[in-house]
């Protein structure tokens, strides 16, 4: 049975909280379908002022620098952007008034009744897996944008004409929390580990939101799950539908056969490991997950011709920005940008995938996890840690006994200078900070871009 997205069938004002890209897209989509929209953001900035003017020209009522609690209390529905925390004043106002709160994804699904989609969630690897799935679908000749948490709001896709046949949809735990109708053609769970403990009270609360991927499972559902991750397997156990598994250590529906150095999907080799231009076993897992999800989605995607198209697309796929992205090599030192590694688990897999001695840049805004889990792999792979940002004292406390460590309390430019000072030819300088970027930067993208600039500037 199809689960209908939650949106009022009759007239009523809809409140959109948060004027980032997803909030703007949701407001625009709702206005395009004739709804009265009140959009608000408690922040102020010149950029928000421009957004407010743009949405006003589309007929929305917009407020920045605050919100109208009484108006929120009368709302037919409240749409919240994923970046807006649950303790934000406007969200609290909606909660106090017992208003139904949904995500921008939920709104978009209402207006995409015929779209088929592969939904990807997990703690790490979901963005790369989402991008891979989109690339593979497009290689098979179908229109298939990447959307959701990867950067393009699904509501932007819903506004397109014609609408695509497929979507590769990345879903964060925050988006899953507020998307009651989620029911993908194929759902992918990459892995699970502690994250976002600055927003969730417990790891269990975080996992509970991830489990909402399965909330509307039926016997016709298809699920792709990491066979190497016991937590993921436990979460999916007993869920209705067909289950497919991927592994980098043992035979499975999709697996890495190290004896032949090949990636095998549905008992047939797909391509060699050397044809995949991505660092680390975790990226091999991402490739396996994506290939398996696409082939599980339709029998048309498992023909010999389709498999060859998939293999060709994988050969041409390159690392996404800020995800173990090799930005250059100067004076024999390789510079690797993994700015998207904002939790301990993602930094762990990055470190374990290194083949050179590493100078590791570790720090930023602390997210609640101890860094002690990194001690052993750092001792094996890392020659020096540069601890920086607000988390520097915690990093120093947790890891100073495991590795040579320099604490930098200054600017990011000073961080890079310190790394350059201890690196030698044959080393890698790896930005994989295990922290959010908000102490020094607006986001991880800005942090990664500054890393690229400084790496190149010092080697002109």
C-alpha positions in Angstrom: 0.0 0.0 0.0 1.3 3.4 -0.9 1.9 5.8 2.0 0.6 9.2 1.1 2.8 12.2 2.0 1.5 14.4 4.7 0.3 17.7 3.3 -3.1 19.5 3.8 -5.6 18.7 1.2 -7.4 22.0 1.7 -6.4 25.6 2.1 -4.3 26.7 5.0 -1.1 28.6 5.6 2.0 26.4 5.7 5.0 27.6 7.8 8.5 27.0 6.6 11.2 27.3 9.3 14.7 28.0 8.0 15.7 29.8 4.9 18.6 27.7 3.7 18.4 26.1 0.3 15.9 23.4 1.3 13.6 26.0 3.0 13.7 28.2 -0.1 12.9 25.2 -2.3 10.0 24.0 -0.2 8.5 27.5 0.0 8.8 27.9 -3.8 7.2 24.5 -4.4 4.3 25.2 -2.1 3.7 28.6 -3.7 3.8 27.0 -7.1 0.9 24.8 -6.0 -1.1 27.6 -4.6 -0.5 27.4 -0.8 -0.2 30.4 1.4 3.4 30.3 2.9 4.9 32.0 5.9 8.6 31.5 5.9 10.8 32.5 8.8 14.4 32.4 10.0 15.6 33.6 13.4 18.9 34.7 11.9 19.7 37.9 9.9 22.2 38.5 7.2 22.5 40.2 3.8 22.1 36.8 2.1 18.9 36.2 4.1 17.6 39.6 3.1 18.1 38.7 -0.6 16.3 35.4 0.0 13.4 37.1 1.7 13.0 39.5 -1.2 13.1 36.6 -3.7 10.4 34.6 -1.9 8.3 37.7 -1.4 8.2 38.2 -5.2 6.8 34.6 -5.4 4.0 35.5 -3.0 5.3 34.2 0.3 5.2 36.1 3.5 8.8 36.2 4.9 10.3 37.1 8.3 13.9 37.1 9.3 15.4 37.8 12.6 12.6 36.1 14.5 9.2 34.4 14.1 5.5 34.9 14.8 4.6 32.3 17.4 0.9 32.9 17.1 1.1 32.4 13.3 3.0 29.2 13.7 0.3 28.0 16.2 -2.3 28.5 13.5 -0.4 26.7 10.8 -1.9 23.9 8.8 1.5 22.3 8.6 5.1 23.2 9.5 8.0 22.4 7.3 11.4 22.4 9.0 14.8 22.6 7.3 17.3 19.8 8.3 19.8 22.3 9.6 17.4 23.8 12.1 17.8 22.1 15.5 14.8 21.0 17.5 15.5 23.6 20.2 15.3 26.5 17.8 12.7 29.0 19.1 10.5 28.7 16.0 10.5 24.8 16.2 9.7 25.0 19.9 6.8 27.3 19.1 5.5 24.7 16.6 5.9 21.9 19.2 4.2 23.9 21.9 1.2 24.4 19.6 1.2 20.7 18.6 1.6 21.5 15.0 2.5 18.7 12.6 6.1 19.1 11.5 7.5 17.5 8.3 10.7 17.8 6.2 11.1 19.4 2.8 11.5 15.9 1.5 8.0 15.1 2.6 6.6 18.1 0.7 8.5 17.2 -2.5 7.3 13.5 -2.4 3.7 14.8 -2.5 4.3 16.3 -5.9 6.4 13.5 -7.4 3.8 10.6 -7.3 5.4 8.6 -10.1 9.1 9.0 -9.3 11.1 6.0 -8.3 14.0 6.5 -5.9 16.8 4.8 -4.2 17.3 6.3 -0.7 20.6 6.2 1.1 21.3 6.7 4.7 24.0 5.8 7.3 26.6 7.5 9.3 29.4 7.6 6.8 29.7 7.1 3.0 26.1 8.1 2.2 27.0 11.1 0.1 29.6 9.2 -2.0 27.2 6.2 -2.3 24.3 8.6 -3.4 26.6 10.2 -6.0 27.6 6.8 -7.3 24.1 5.6 -7.6 23.1 8.7 -9.5 26.1 8.2 -11.9 25.2 4.6 -12.5 21.6 5.3 -13.2 22.5 8.0 -15.6 25.0 5.7 -17.3 22.0 3.3 -17.9 20.2 6.0 -19.8 17.6 7.2 -17.3 17.2 10.7 -15.9 18.3 10.5 -12.3 19.4 13.5 -10.4 21.1 13.3 -7.0 19.0 15.0 -4.3 18.4 15.4 -0.6 21.2 15.8 1.9 23.8 15.7 -0.9 23.0 19.3 -1.7 20.1 19.7 -4.1 16.7 19.8 -2.3 14.2 17.3 -3.6 11.7 20.2 -3.9 13.9 21.7 -6.6 13.7 18.5 -8.5 9.9 18.4 -8.0 9.7 21.8 -9.7 11.5 20.6 -12.8 9.6 19.8 -16.0 9.6 17.0 -17.0 10.2 15.3 -13.7 12.9 12.6 -13.7 12.2 8.9 -13.8 14.5 8.1 -10.9 16.2 10.0 -8.0 19.2 9.1 -6.0 18.2 10.4 -2.6 20.5 11.0 0.4 18.7 11.2 3.7 20.1 12.4 7.0 18.8 11.3 10.3 17.1 14.7 10.7 15.3 14.3 7.4 14.2 10.8 8.2 12.8 12.0 11.5 10.3 14.3 9.7 9.5 12.2 6.5 6.7 9.9 7.5 5.9 8.7 4.0 9.4 7.5 3.1 9.1 4.3 1.0 12.0 3.9 -1.4 12.2 1.4 -4.3 15.5 0.5 -2.7 16.8 1.6 0.6 20.5 1.6 1.4 22.1 1.6 4.9 25.8 2.2 4.6 26.9 1.8 8.2 26.2 3.0 11.7 28.3 4.6 14.4 28.0 7.4 17.0 27.4 10.8 15.5 25.6 14.1 16.1 25.8 13.7 19.9 25.7 17.5 20.0 22.1 17.2 18.8 20.9 13.8 20.1 20.8 13.0 23.8 22.0 9.4 23.2 23.4 7.2 20.4 20.2 5.2 20.7 18.1 8.3 19.8 20.3 8.8 16.7 20.0 5.2 15.6 16.2 5.4 16.1 15.9 8.1 13.5 18.1 6.1 11.1 15.8 3.1 11.6 12.9 5.3 10.2 14.3 4.4 6.7 12.4 1.1 7.2 9.2 2.6 8.7 7.0 1.7 5.7 8.6 -1.6 4.7 6.4 -4.1 2.8 7.0 -7.5 1.2 7.9 -5.6 -2.0 10.6 -3.5 -0.4 14.2 -4.0 -1.3 17.0 -3.2 1.2 20.8 -3.0 0.7 22.7 -3.4 4.0 26.4 -3.5 5.1 27.2 -7.1 6.0 30.4 -6.0 7.7 28.5 -3.8 10.2 26.7 -5.8 13.0 24.8 -2.7 14.1 23.3 -2.2 10.6 22.5 -5.9 10.3 20.7 -5.8 13.7 18.7 -2.7 12.7 17.5 -4.3 9.4 16.8 -7.7 10.9 13.2 -8.7 10.6 12.3 -5.8 8.3 9.8 -6.8 5.6 11.1 -7.1 2.0 14.1 -8.5 0.1 17.5 -8.0 1.7 20.8 -7.7 -0.2 24.2 -7.4 1.4 27.6 -6.0 0.5 31.0 -6.8 2.1 34.7 -6.1 1.7 35.8 -9.1 3.7 33.5 -12.1 2.8 31.4 -13.5 0.0 28.0 -11.7 -0.3 25.5 -10.4 -2.9 28.2 -7.8 -3.6 31.7 -8.3 -2.3 35.4 -7.6 -2.8 37.2 -10.8 -3.8 40.8 -10.1 -2.8 42.1 -13.3 -4.3 41.2 -12.0 -7.8 41.3 -8.3 -6.8 37.8 -7.8 -8.3 34.4 -6.5 -7.2 31.8 -9.2 -7.6 28.0 -8.5 -7.8 25.4 -11.2 -8.0 28.1 -13.9 -8.4 29.7 -12.2 -11.4 32.9 -10.1 -11.5 32.0 -6.4 -12.3 35.5 -4.8 -12.5 38.9 -4.9 -10.9 39.8 -2.9 -7.8 42.4 -1.1 -9.8 39.7 0.4 -12.0 38.2 2.1 -9.0 39.9 5.5 -8.5 38.9 5.9 -4.9 41.1 5.6 -1.7 40.3 3.0 1.0 38.3 -0.1 1.6 35.4 2.1 2.8 35.1 3.5 -0.7 35.1 -0.1 -2.1 32.2 -0.7 0.2 30.5 2.4 -1.2 31.0 1.2 -4.8 29.6 -2.2 -3.9 26.6 -0.7 -2.1 25.8 1.5 -5.1 26.2 -1.2 -7.7 24.1 -3.6 -5.7 21.3 -1.0 -5.1 21.1 -0.1 -8.8 21.0 -3.8 -9.9 18.5 -4.6 -7.3 16.2 -1.8 -8.4 15.3 -3.4 -11.7 16.0 -6.5 -13.8 16.7 -4.1 -16.7 19.8 -2.9 -14.7 21.3 -6.4 -14.5 21.6 -7.4 -18.1 25.1 -7.9 -19.5 24.9 -4.6 -21.3 23.8 -2.8 -18.2 26.6 -4.4 -16.2 29.2 -3.1 -18.7 27.6 0.4 -18.6 27.8 0.3 -14.8 31.5 -0.8 -14.9 32.4 2.0 -17.3 30.7 4.5 -15.1 32.6 3.3 -12.1 35.9 3.5 -14.0 35.3 7.2 -14.7 34.0 8.1 -11.2 36.4 10.3 -9.1 36.4 11.2 -5.4 33.9 13.9 -4.5 35.2 17.2 -3.1 36.1 17.0 0.6 35.9 13.2 0.7 39.5 11.8 0.6 40.1 14.1 -2.3 43.7 14.2 -3.4 44.2 17.9 -4.1 47.8 17.7 -5.2 51.4 16.6 -4.5 54.2 19.1 -4.0 57.8 18.4 -2.9 56.9 14.7 -2.6 54.1 15.4 -0.1 50.5 14.4 -1.0 47.7 16.7 0.3 44.4 15.0 1.0 41.2 16.9 1.7 38.7 14.9 3.9 37.0 17.9 5.4 33.6 16.0 5.3 35.0 13.7 8.0 33.1 15.3 10.8 33.0 12.3 13.2 35.4 9.9 14.7 34.2 6.9 12.6 34.8 8.7 9.3 38.3 9.8 10.3 39.0 6.2 11.5 38.3 4.8 8.0 40.3 7.6 6.4 43.4 6.9 8.6 43.1 3.1 8.0 43.1 3.7 4.3 46.4 5.6 4.2 49.4 4.0 2.5 51.9 6.8 3.3 53.1 8.1 6.7 50.5 10.7 7.7 50.4 14.1 9.2 46.8 14.3 10.4 44.9 17.6 11.0 42.4 16.8 13.7 40.1 19.3 15.3 37.3 21.8 15.0 34.1 22.0 17.0 33.7 19.0 19.3 30.6 16.8 18.6 30.6 14.9 21.8 32.7 11.8 21.0 36.0 10.9 22.6 39.0 10.6 20.3 40.5 7.7 22.1 39.0 5.3 19.5 41.6 6.7 17.1 44.6 6.0 19.3 45.5 2.6 18.0 45.1 3.3 14.2 46.9 6.6 14.7 49.8 4.8 16.3 49.9 2.5 13.3 49.5 5.0 10.4 50.1 8.5 11.6 53.5 10.1 12.3 52.2 13.4 13.7 48.9 14.9 14.7 48.1 18.7 14.5 45.4 19.4 17.0 43.4 22.6 16.2 40.2 24.5 16.8 37.9 24.4 19.8 38.5 20.7 20.2 42.3 20.9 20.4 42.5 20.5 24.2 40.3 17.4 24.0 42.3 15.9 21.1 45.5 16.6 23.0 44.2 15.0 26.1 42.9 11.9 24.3 45.8 11.3 21.9 49.0 12.8 23.2 50.2 9.5 24.6 49.6 7.7 21.2 51.5 9.9 18.8 53.7 13.0 18.4 51.2 15.8 18.6 51.4 19.6 18.1 48.6 21.7 19.4 47.9 24.9 17.4 45.6 27.4 19.0 45.8 30.0 16.2 44.4 30.4 12.7 43.9 27.7 10.1 46.8 29.2 8.2 49.0 28.4 11.2 47.6 24.9 11.3 48.7 24.3 7.7 52.1 25.9 8.4 52.6 23.5 11.3 51.7 20.5 9.2 54.1 21.6 6.5 56.8 22.0 9.0 56.7 18.3 10.2 55.9 16.7 6.9 58.7 15.2 4.7 58.9 13.9 1.1 56.9 10.7 0.9 54.3 11.7 3.5 50.7 12.7 3.2 49.1 15.7 4.9 45.5 14.6 5.7 42.7 16.9 6.7 40.3 14.5 8.4 39.2 16.5 11.4 36.6 14.3 13.1 34.8 17.5 14.1 32.4 20.0 12.6 33.8 23.2 11.1 31.7 25.8 12.8 34.4 27.2 15.1 36.5 28.5 12.2 34.3 28.2 9.1 30.6 28.4 8.0 30.7 24.7 6.8 33.0 21.8 5.9 33.0 22.9 2.2 34.6 26.2 3.1 37.1 24.4 5.3 38.0 22.1 2.5 38.4 24.9 0.0 40.7 26.8 2.3 42.8 23.7 2.8 43.1 23.4 -1.0 44.1 27.0 -1.3 46.7 26.9 1.4 48.2 23.6 0.1 48.7 25.1 -3.3 49.9 28.5 -2.1 52.7 27.1 -0.1 54.1 25.3 -3.1 54.0 27.9 -5.9 
